[in-house]
């Protein structure tokens, strides 16, 4: 009784195809990283603006709370 096994073909077309797929995946990965880290990306710029606005609002709220705490401590 012999155990069947698959012998991977060494066809040059298969090797070229596999290398082509690997290159395509590498190009996709690099271009994806470059696009989303680009300063020209509109989505990133909008997100940054909204985060800065939210940070300002939170800082203002924090300052109001700190002032209220000082007033509370002075009245106690």
C-alpha positions in Angstrom: 0.0 0.0 0.0 1.5 3.3 -1.0 0.6 6.7 0.3 -0.3 9.2 -2.4 1.4 12.6 -2.2 1.2 15.7 -4.4 4.3 16.7 -6.2 4.4 20.5 -6.6 4.8 21.3 -10.3 7.9 23.3 -11.2 6.4 25.0 -14.2 7.9 28.4 -14.9 4.4 29.8 -15.6 3.3 28.9 -12.1 6.4 30.4 -10.5 6.0 33.7 -12.5 2.3 33.7 -11.5 3.1 33.3 -7.9 5.7 36.0 -8.0 3.2 38.3 -9.8 0.7 37.7 -7.0 3.3 38.5 -4.4 4.3 41.7 -6.2 0.7 42.8 -6.5 0.1 42.3 -2.8 3.3 44.2 -2.0 2.3 47.1 -4.3 -1.2 47.2 -2.8 0.2 47.2 0.8 2.7 50.0 0.1 0.2 52.2 -1.9 -2.4 51.7 0.9 0.1 52.9 3.5 1.3 55.8 1.4 -2.2 57.0 0.7 -3.5 56.9 4.2 -0.4 58.5 5.6 -0.4 61.3 3.0 -1.0 64.9 4.1 -3.1 65.3 0.9 -5.6 62.7 2.2 -8.9 64.7 2.7 -10.4 62.2 5.1 -7.3 62.4 7.3 -7.4 66.2 7.3 -11.1 66.3 8.2 -10.6 63.7 11.0 -7.6 65.8 12.3 -9.8 68.9 12.3 -12.6 67.2 14.2 -10.2 65.8 16.7 -8.7 69.2 17.4 -12.1 70.7 17.8 -13.1 68.0 20.2 -9.9 68.4 22.2 -10.6 72.2 22.5 -14.1 71.5 23.7 -12.9 68.9 26.3 -10.2 71.4 27.5 -12.9 74.1 28.0 -15.1 71.7 29.9 -12.1 70.7 32.1 -11.3 74.3 32.8 -14.9 75.0 33.9 -14.8 71.9 36.2 -11.5 73.0 37.7 -12.9 76.5 38.4 -16.1 75.0 39.9 -13.9 72.8 42.2 -11.8 75.9 43.3 -15.0 77.7 44.1 -16.4 74.7 46.0 -13.2 74.4 48.0 -13.1 78.1 48.9 -16.8 77.9 50.1 -16.2 74.9 52.3 
